[in-house]
Amino acid sequence: MNQIDITGVRTSDDIGLLDTSSITEQKLPNSLYRAIKESAQYCPNQIAIKYILDGDVISQDKIPFAKKVLHKAIKLLKGQEYAAPYREVTYSQLANKVTQTANALRKLGINRKDVTSIIMPNFPETYYTLWGASTAGIANPINPLLDASIIKEIMLSSNTKVLIALGPLPGSDIWQKVLAIKDEIPNLKAVISVFGKSIPADKQNKVPVLSFSDLLKQEQAEELEFEEPNQRDICAYFHTGGTTGLPKLAQHTHLNQLTNAGQVNLISPVSPGDTIFVGLPIFHVNAAVATGIGPIMNTSTILLAGPAGYRGKNVMANLLTLIKNYKVSLIMAVPTVYAGILTELEKRNEENFSLPDLKLAISGAAPLSSELQNKFIRETGINLIEGYGSTESSSVCSLMPVRSINEEASVGLIIPGMKVATVEIGSDDQLIKQCGVGEVGEIVIAGNNVFPGYLDEAHNKNLWVTLEDNISYVRTGDLGRFDKHGYLSLAGRKKELIIRGGHNIDPKMIEDTAMKHPEVQLAAAVPRPDTYSGELPVLYVTKTPNSTITSEELMVFMQKQTPERAATPKLVNIIEEMPLTAVGKIYKPELVCAQITSVVTQEVAKILDKEDFKVLVTIDKKLGIKTIIELSDEKQEETERQVKQQLVGYAFKYQLHFMSTTTQAV
């Protein structure tokens, strides 16, 4: 066990002192399955997963009576556990369920290169199926909130052979989506219904439906009935939001996920037996890897916060109580969750409220504003740090030390066992140079946690770049720079994803939908800063000649036609002329600047007269998008405080300029 972790390191040199022998190929388990089995052998009776139905289950000893009655009734009448308010799964039971799932899938024809798609909210069964499918072949977890048409495209691209999905339960539309598409997947051999009944195939029902619980009863739980996978085998396809044509599916090997889980464990303050709160969806790499297989390898306990995670009933309202009562040591969430915690803390108005067991809170998937971070630490006394990662890196690339010495906003130090650089890439996608300290360049990544590429070769074009060390690095599309201590700061994105509450949205989906309207000539979707979601999609369009369409009419069209709910634009702006580059491409940075200008103007106008301030948002080659708020020189200190307070929660960086001084706000 290392003597220092992310609460003690300060520079990249400190990271370099860590013993990384435990995350080498030789020392890591041979597969995800082997990792689970080893933990089960080490502590068979320890709790691996605690599951609560929703935020009302504030303690295993304080389960609402009505929930107990409902659960008993459903279990008696239907023999199902989906209404169980509280469940515990030991490491031995977890290993057995994964083994049974893998054996059942193999008998259904899932071999090493065959795909099992999974459409599930957060249940213990979601982990059983994820790791069972990765053991028998390749798991393909899919966001249940996606439109049925997009789920179908993902399954077609994955060449899905078996589908595992939540059965027909109250409050869920997953089964309706399954029924709408299952007979349209050419190679689909079976659908496994979790908490549902078997339905044999017939003329109307081409693909048979099998009950998950009945299926597992037929399988032995002690050992696999086939050869175990190895580190180099593909274990999963994760959908990352396509760009053109087929959905963009990132491939993970067993080694990728094992390495990243090991890297996180190496610098985590969490000890074996500690509890980690999981409220992010399991189809996301964070809950699958960093807070999924990671805690299992560390013999910690996962507290799974209900089917909907942070979005579940009263989870946010009771989150502080849940963390305290279940003695949570670490929580990972998006910034909106931490903003919600502060809101609940203000409502409680309790003096000396403390969470003695919580060692660390980590924010990721969307930018964390320094104001929100500082306020959270000040109000709760809990260390909140930011991380940076991606599906392509299996989950985590960097973490901010608690005792940081960075001089500007940063996402921290690179985790051990990874290589990360910033480079300048030409318009021909060729390497120009590797950037030095303080220079902005595209972030490129390498290491055993970095994926081998996308499933569709079309998405792999110009994906890799070879540096002076003769190692091939994956281009992330993000821009950043390193300081002299090894801290990485983000400076914008080359790739055009809009990140809404940690959900990656491909702007092309929005643009393609808009272009279906006969009166739209050009369309461009860009992010608008938002204190709750981080970013919201906004659409700009130009009209065809003689068009009379209004923004309101286009908004109605987009609400009806956009295939993914989260991608529906919040605003539609009709403009006379689309900004273009010299070669005729839409120049989106200008539109992004316009949205930041709009947000800042809107917020500052709430506290100052419009003639007392001016907002200037420009593109800086070195710093990326640069926001300056010019203010009158009167009452500097009070004005500065008011403006900063008004912009709390926004992730963009800005400067306040007065007549005589400049104040940096990060």
C-alpha angles and dihedrals in degrees: 000000000000118000092218132047138168089299090061109032120093108174141024087258088063090052088052091059093062118107103243097179090107092064097051120112090250095056100038120087116268093244144355087263092054090050090055093046093049092053090047091052091049097048110007096167098043116108111258098176133022112190128196123189094220144329093290090073091081092164138006086243094049105056113154111253093230091058091052092051093047092049093050091048094050093044090050096046101035104017091231133131100207094109094048106131093205133017136173126203120193122213090252092052091047092053091047094051092048090049093050092047092050093048091049092050092049089054089051089058102267106147129174097288098034122108131232113191117208125204105181140134117224111301129135084252088064090064091044091054095040094054095034091054090047089053098048095038134310125337120215110190112195130198106253091210093065119107114264091246092058092045088053092052091050091050092047091050091047092047089229115209100179129023123205114194143160110270127234101304129160113267095019129100095188094103092050089055091049093051090049095056111020096091091050095062103092100206098036108128101177146358118220113208115208108212088001138103131256118263116191121224118262139151093292095037108049097173116055120234118221127196110241094214093047090047093054093049088066094055131081113238105204105074142004117263091216139044115294118245120251134227095268095052118105108252104176149012115213120194109229102177115279127246106202133352114346122030114272108250119185115210120220126194123209087250091055094056096038091051095048092046089050092048092053092046090051093062099029121110088216115114130203109283094027119126124243120198113227115193099142117095117270091228085069117084093236095063092036097050120006095038095018118051089010096070090041091056088047092049090238126140124257115215102204108203101213133282095300097038113202090000092058127112111293093342092124093038091054100029095113090051092047091051091049099043096044091044094235114196100187137020129188119195146141119270093260090065092056091047087052092051090055090050091052091046090055091050092052094050089194121164119227094006108170141177102207096179098049107101100174144002118206127197123202148141091060134040117279115216116228090228092057091045094050093045092050093051092045095048099040105026088227122130109245115188134176128234135194126213147129144210087257092060090048089248121313131047104161142009131197113239116236091231094046125172098192116141097212140023108304144167091223139238126339112260117248118276096029132106116213128173139165118233141179112239122193127228087261089060091248124133114260099176146323110259124241130223111308095011119123116232142144113290113240125187138200137173142097090289092058115099124247094236143281122308093239109064090213088072092052095064110125089353096129133055126187117222133198092280088063091241120133112236127197115236109232099192089231122118123223149139137220126229125215092272094054098258115150119220122190118230102183137290134285090193114072104229117142109216111209112182090330092312113123113225122191107220090209089069089059093043094048090051092051092048090060088072108093093222097053115097102176131007134193127177119202137168123266115203113249131181094217105038100023091231136019125198116251125185128217119192140174118212131233116253113286092011117152097188116136131213090248092054091047090050091055089049092051093047090055099040108036105105095211120054095213090054095058105117118246092210134025116203120192110204132183096231133016115228109247137189123237090269094049101260120138108264102220099178088073090055092047089052089051091055093049089048090051094049095046092046091049093050099043092046087065090069106022136045112255092242090058097065143033129199121214119184117179142160113257116193092215102034101031115222110012122199122195124182112198114205137184115259096242118112093355098180095047093044092049091051092049095049093047091049091049092053096046109131097031114114100207119102120238143173129224113218121197128181092263108017144030125225120197116216116189 
